[in-house]
């Protein structure tokens, strides 16, 4: 198979999940063997960051790439869609420190790819072919990721947040052709019990019910919940009623698991090569995803 790039450029615009800034990310065709690169056009010198696993500098509620003073976060949804469509070479120009969150899924990026199309290039793809199982486990969290030999790329994910409102969930992508209809529209999610801590870290300044599923699974005071609903622009919610706080219903009952699978593909794309192998992940997250991507590059 030949390498692929975009037939033309497209842009997405919206606010950043963590900064709340209005941002524009533009995706441009790139030459063979270019890979994914991100250019901070708002900075002096317009520095370019190679989107590779070893350039990940932070994994708190998102994957952050950085080289020197240049950083860019919330990149995983965009890279997930590029990887799923077999696109090898893209330059992404962004006018701020993160990509816009849009609706919290990869669907807007998929829409952009469809609008401009994909072209084949002359060079062959440089595959990473898995011949033997590779495993990474984090004993402190119980998270683990294994990749097994396979003829194509596949992913199986199990999540467990010890939540009465969201029991153990699984999601599987058996063929990459199912990414668009089965995975791309899965939105990011957050628990009410996490929101205050994220705010104290200076995160989710742009978070609201238009770009995330909010899960209320641990009762708090009405006053505290009222403040959090105001932050997320949610309607008033009875603090005694546990459940989902959202504008629109879940796309699938296991939408959170599907979103974790979406994130995993974006993080694994930082290996820098298309993969032939079956990834099996338990309790994946950006930290272990990046450690595993680095392991695959050795």
For each residue, the residues with C-beta under 8 A, 3 or more apart:
1: 86 124 125
2: 120 121 122 123 124 125
3: 32 33 88 89 120 121 122 123 124 125
4: 85 86 87 88 89 118 119 120 121
5: 29 30 31 34 87 88 89 90 118 119 121
6: 9 10 27 28 29 87 90 113 116 117 118 119
7: 29 116 117 118 119
8: 29 116 117
9: 6 26 27 28 29 116
10: 6 26 27 112 113 115 116
11: 24 25 26 27 112
12: 24 25 27 99 100 102 108 109 112
13: 22 23 24 25 100
14: 22 23 100 101 102
15: 19 20 21 22 23 100 101 206
16: 19 20 21 23 74 96 97 98 99 100 101 205 206
17: 62 74 98 101 104 188 203 204 205 206 207 211 212
18: 61 62 73 74 98 202 203 204 205 206
19: 15 16 23 96 97 98 205 206
20: 15 16 205 206
21: 15 16 96 97 98 206
22: 13 14 15 100
23: 13 14 15 16 19 94 95 96 98 99 100
24: 11 12 13 94 95 100
25: 11 12 13 78 92 93 94 99 100
26: 9 10 11 92 93 94
27: 6 9 10 11 12 78 82 90 91 92 109 112
28: 6 9 90 91 92 93
29: 5 6 7 8 9 89 90 91 119
30: 5 34 35 37 89 90 91
31: 5 34 89 121
32: 3 89 121 122 123
33: 3 89 123 126
34: 5 30 31 37 88 89 90 91
35: 30 50 51 52 88 89 272
36: 50 51 79 82 89 90 92 269 272
37: 30 34 48 49 50 51 90 91 92
38: 48 49 51 65 72 75 92 93 94
39: 46 47 48 49 91 92 93 94
40: 43 46 47 48 49 70 72 94 96 97
41: 46 93 94 95
42: 94 95 96
43: 40 46 47 69 70
44:
45:
46: 39 40 41 43
47: 39 40 43 67 68 69 70
48: 37 38 39 40 70 91
49: 37 38 39 40 55 65 66 67 70 71 72
50: 35 36 37 55 67
51: 35 36 37 38 55 65 75 79 92 269 270
52: 35 55 270 271 272 297
53: 56 270 271 272 290 293 294 296 297
54: 294 297
55: 49 50 51 52 65 66 67 270
56: 53 59 63 64 65 66 270 290
57: 64 65 66 71
58: 63 64 66 71 73
59: 56 62 63 64 285 286 287 289 290
60: 64 201 203 286
61: 18 198 203 204 286
62: 17 18 59 73 74 75 76 98 286
63: 56 58 59 73 74 75 76 266 267 270 286 289 290
64: 56 57 58 59 60 71 72 73 75
65: 38 49 51 55 56 57 71 72 73 75
66: 49 55 56 57 58 70 71 72
67: 47 49 50 55 70
68: 47
69: 43 47
70: 40 43 47 48 49 66 67
71: 49 57 58 64 65 66 97
72: 38 40 49 64 65 66 75 94 97 98 99
73: 18 58 62 63 64 65 97 98 99
74: 16 17 18 62 63 77 98 99 100 101
75: 38 51 62 63 64 65 72 78 79 98 99 266
76: 62 63 79 80 262 263 266 267 286
77: 74 80 81 99 102 104 105 106 109 188 262 263 266
78: 25 27 75 81 82 92 99 106 109 266
79: 36 51 75 76 82 83 266 267 269 270
80: 76 77 83 84 106 109 262 263 265 266 269
81: 77 78 84 85 106 109 110 113 179 184
82: 27 36 78 79 85 87 90 109 113 269
83: 79 80 86 87 265 266 268 269 274
84: 80 81 106 176 179 180 183 184 265
85: 4 81 82 110 113 118 179
86: 1 4 83 118 176 274
87: 4 5 6 82 83 90 113 118
88: 3 4 5 34 35 121 125 274
89: 3 4 5 29 30 31 32 33 34 35 36 121
90: 5 6 27 28 29 30 34 36 37 82 87
91: 27 28 29 30 34 37 39 48
92: 25 26 27 28 36 37 38 39 51 78 99
93: 25 26 28 38 39 41
94: 23 24 25 26 38 39 40 41 42 72 98 99
95: 23 24 41 42
96: 16 19 21 23 40 42
97: 16 19 21 40 71 72 73
98: 16 17 18 19 21 23 62 72 73 74 75 94
99: 12 16 23 25 72 73 74 75 77 78 92 94
100: 12 13 14 15 16 22 23 24 25 74
101: 14 15 16 17 74 104 188 206 207 211 212
102: 12 14 77 105 108 109 211
103: 107 108 187 210 211
104: 17 77 101 187 188 210 211 212 213
105: 77 102 108 184 185 186 187 188 259 262
106: 77 78 80 81 84 109 110 183 184 185 186 262 266
107: 103 110 111 184 185
108: 12 102 103 105 111 112
109: 12 27 77 78 80 81 82 102 106 112 113 184
110: 81 85 106 107 113 114 180 184
111: 107 108 114 115
112: 10 11 12 27 108 109 115 116
113: 6 10 81 82 85 87 109 110 116 117 118
114: 110 111 117
115: 10 111 112
116: 6 7 8 9 10 112 113
117: 6 7 8 113 114
118: 4 5 6 7 85 86 87 113
119: 4 5 6 7 29
120: 2 3 4
121: 2 3 4 5 31 32 88 89
122: 2 3 32
123: 2 3 32 33
124: 1 2 3
125: 1 2 3 88 274
126: 33 273 274
127: 273 274 275 276
128: 271 273 274 275 276 277 296
129: 276 277
130: 133 134 147 148 149 150 275 276 277
131: 149
132: 149
133: 130 146 147 148 149
134: 130 146 147 295 296
135: 144 145 146 147
136: 144 145 146 288 291 292 295
137: 143 144
138: 141 142 143 144 287 288 291
139: 142
140:
141: 138 283 285 288
142: 138 139 282 283
143: 137 138 281 282 283 284 285 288
144: 135 136 137 138 281 282 283 288
145: 135 136 279 280 281 282 284 288 289 292
146: 133 134 135 136 279 280 281
147: 130 133 134 135 275 277 278 279 280 292 296
148: 130 133 277 278 280
149: 130 131 132 133 277 278
150: 130 153 154 276 277 278
151: 276
152: 175 176 276
153: 150 176 274 275 276 277 278
154: 150 172 173 174 175 277 278 279
155: 172 173 261 264 265 278 279 280 281
156: 170 171 172 173 278 279 280 281
157: 170 171 172 257 260 261 264 281 282 284
158: 168 169 170 257 281 282 283
159: 168 169 170 256 257 260 283 284
160: 168 169 282 283
161: 166 191
162:
163: 166 167 191 215 217
164: 167 217 242
165: 215 216 217 242 243 244
166: 161 163 169 215 217 256
167: 163 164
168: 158 159 160
169: 158 159 160 166 254 256 257
170: 156 157 158 159 254 257
171: 156 157 183 254 257 258 260 261
172: 154 155 156 157 261
173: 154 155 156 176 178 179 182 183 261 265
174: 154 178
175: 152 154 178
176: 84 86 152 153 173 179
177: 180
178: 173 174 175 181 182 183
179: 81 84 85 173 176 182 183 184 265
180: 84 110 177 183 184
181: 178 184
182: 173 178 179 258
183: 84 106 171 173 178 179 180 186 258 261 262 265
184: 81 84 105 106 107 109 110 179 180 181 262
185: 105 106 107 251
186: 105 106 183 251 252 255 256 258 259 261 262
187: 103 104 105 211 212 213 251 255 259
188: 17 77 101 104 105 211 212 213 259 263
189: 212 213 214 215 255 256 259
190: 194 195 198 204 207 212 213 214 215
191: 161 163 194 195 214 215 216 217 218
192: 195 214 215 216 217 218 220 225 228 245
193: 217 218 220
194: 190 191 197 198
195: 190 191 192 198 199 204 207 214 228 231 232
196: 199 200 224 228
197: 194 200 201
198: 61 190 194 195 201 203 204 207
199: 195 196 202 203 204 231
200: 196 197
201: 60 197 198
202: 18 199 205
203: 17 18 60 61 198 199
204: 17 18 61 190 195 198 199 207
205: 16 17 18 19 20 202
206: 15 16 17 18 19 20 21 101 211
207: 17 101 190 195 198 204 211 212 231 232
208: 211 212 232 233 234
209: 212 214 232 233 234 245 246 247
210: 103 104 233 247
211: 17 101 102 103 104 187 188 206 207 208
212: 17 101 104 187 188 189 190 207 208 209 232
213: 104 187 188 189 190 244 246 250 255 256
214: 189 190 191 192 195 209 232 234 244 245 246
215: 163 165 166 189 190 191 192 244 245 256
216: 165 191 192 225 237 241 242 243 244 245
217: 163 164 165 166 191 192 193 242
218: 191 192 193 242
219: 239 240 242
220: 192 193 224 225 239
221: 224 225 239
222: 225 226 238 239
223: 226 227
224: 196 220 221 227 228 239
225: 192 216 220 221 222 228 229 237 239
226: 222 223 229 230 236
227: 223 224 230 231
228: 192 195 196 224 225 231 232 234
229: 225 226 232 233 234 235 236 237 245
230: 226 227 233 234
231: 195 199 207 227 228
232: 195 207 208 209 212 214 228 229 245
233: 208 209 210 229 230
234: 208 209 214 228 229 230 237 245
235: 229
236: 226 229
237: 216 225 229 234 241 245
238: 222 241
239: 219 220 221 222 224 225
240: 219
241: 216 237 238
242: 164 165 216 217 218 219
243: 165 216
244: 165 213 214 215 216 250
245: 192 209 214 215 216 229 232 234 237
246: 209 213 214 249 250
247: 209 210
248:
249: 246
250: 213 244 246 253 255
251: 185 186 187 255
252: 186 255 258
253: 250
254: 169 170 171 257 258
255: 186 187 189 213 250 251 252 258 259
256: 159 166 169 186 189 213 215 259 260
257: 157 158 159 169 170 171 254 260 261
258: 171 182 183 186 252 254 255 261 262
259: 105 186 187 188 189 255 256 262 263
260: 157 159 171 256 257 263 264 281 284 285
261: 155 157 171 172 173 183 186 257 258 264 265 281
262: 76 77 80 105 106 183 184 186 258 259 265 266
263: 76 77 80 188 259 260 266 267 284 286 289
264: 155 157 260 261 267 268 279 281 284 289
265: 80 83 84 155 173 179 183 261 262 268 269
266: 63 75 76 77 78 79 80 83 106 262 263 269
267: 63 76 79 263 264 270 286 289 290 293
268: 83 264 265 271 275 279 289 292 293 296
269: 36 51 79 80 82 83 265 266 272
270: 51 52 53 55 56 63 79 267 290 293
271: 52 53 128 268 275 293 296 297
272: 35 36 52 53 269 297
273: 126 127 128
274: 83 86 88 125 126 127 128 153
275: 127 128 130 147 153 268 271 279 296
276: 127 128 129 130 150 151 152 153
277: 128 129 130 147 148 149 150 153 154
278: 147 148 149 150 153 154 155 156
279: 145 146 147 154 155 156 264 268 275
280: 145 146 147 148 155 156
281: 143 144 145 146 155 156 157 158 260 261 264 284 289
282: 142 143 144 145 157 158 160
283: 141 142 143 144 158 159 160 288
284: 143 145 157 159 260 263 264 281 288 289
285: 59 141 143 260 288 289
286: 59 60 61 62 63 76 263 267 289 290
287: 59 138 290 291
288: 136 138 141 143 144 145 283 284 285 291 292
289: 59 63 145 263 264 267 268 281 284 285 286 292 293
290: 53 56 59 63 267 270 286 287 293 294
291: 136 138 287 288 294 295
292: 136 145 147 268 288 289 295 296
293: 53 267 268 270 271 289 290 296 297
294: 53 54 290 291 297 298
295: 134 136 291 292 298
296: 53 128 134 147 268 271 275 292 293
297: 52 53 54 271 272 293 294
298: 294 295
